[in-house]
Amino acid sequence: MSIGVVKAHNIPNTPRVVNADPIPHGLDGPRFMSSPVQLDDPPESPSQRVDKSRQRVRRMFSSIARRYDLLNHLLSLNIDRSWRRFTTRAVPPVAGEAILDCCTGTADLALEYDRAGQGRSPIVGADFCREMLVLGRDKIHAAQADERVVLVEGDAERLPVPSDAFAVVCVAFGLRNVQDTVRGVDELIRAARPGGTVAILEFSRPRGKILGRLYLAFFRHILPRIGQAVAPNADSAYHYLPRSVLQFPDGQEMLDLLASRGLTGLEQHPLTGGIATLYVGRKPAALATAPVS
Ligand SMILES: C[S@@+](CC[C@H](N)C(=O)[O-])C[C@H]1O[C@@H](n2cnc3c(N)ncnc32)[C@H](O)[C@@H]1O
């Protein structure tokens, strides 16, 4: 079965859209395993840098895809929905202009933007994990948004989308997983049109003493157990989660990184005591990609 190719409306040269694909026969067959799961992967020690190799990250999300939404809402007590809603309000769609949701997963933020824009903006969701995209495609279909929200398979370090094309480029809980963070940020900026907005929603470390301690205890000791019980996987995805968050730049460090890549008008919005933060910046005209002659 080949992957269907459909062009996203109003977005030239956007390949490998999966919305039009027939529903696969099952997600567990060899066709959907990007690589065999290593059952004897050793658990990582907390002092090690977290392994964000593409193969590992993709395999991890493949294996938890079916339980991903459930766990997201369960572990955050549904607060994750309000964070995405906040994002669409802080960085609203521009009617008629395209939106890119990088690392779209099961398309929650893409669909939130579709609701926020009342269907007036074409939306592209990109992700390199097909199992997540297939679930996202079903949600888009259920929301009768197939005409407006298309999904493309692609790596955040080499997004399969044109440059300078999107009024809003967003990513929710995805950038942290990208192997080369700077390259991921550069790709978000490349896809945004001059004057467009880049919005990055990501977990962060709460600064308050009490909340900080409670959060760390929950994140390190309780969340991995619940995660592993509800979505058993060989890649310790819910051990990876706290470790990847604790090793990822947040707050001013993230703003400095975004400024160093050329974004301007930077803002940060800590959410729920700083458990998550929305970072927002504008792409100046000077960063427009020169047209290829
Ligand atoms: C934690 S999920 C977030 C999904 C969604 N944005 C949300 O808000 O629920 C992270 C997603 O990023 C995707 N991802 C991680 N690294 C990626 C990469 N290098 N290129 C494309 N997608 C990537 C994973 O496949 C996964 O679907």
The ligand as a Gaussian input file, in Angstrom:
#p B3LYP/6-31G(d) Opt

LIG

0 1
 C        4.662000      14.508000      22.945000
 S        4.074000      14.297000      21.321000
 C        3.180000      15.797000      21.060000
 C        2.048000      15.621000      20.080000
 C        1.121000      16.829000      19.939000
 N        1.820000      17.987000      19.442000
 C        0.414000      17.149000      21.224000
 O        0.325000      18.318000      21.575000
 O       -0.108000      16.234000      21.854000
 C        5.538000      14.559000      20.387000
 C        5.362000      14.283000      18.909000
 O        6.536000      14.752000      18.250000
 C        6.855000      13.858000      17.216000
 N        8.278000      14.029000      16.919000
 C        9.336000      13.906000      17.753000
 N       10.474000      14.148000      17.113000
 C       10.160000      14.428000      15.831000
 C       10.903000      14.770000      14.679000
 N       12.228000      14.862000      14.709000
 N       10.236000      15.023000      13.534000
 C        8.894000      14.930000      13.484000
 N        8.113000      14.607000      14.536000
 C        8.748000      14.364000      15.696000
 C        6.517000      12.502000      17.781000
 O        6.351000      11.547000      16.761000
 C        5.238000      12.807000      18.542000
 O        4.103000      12.600000      17.745000

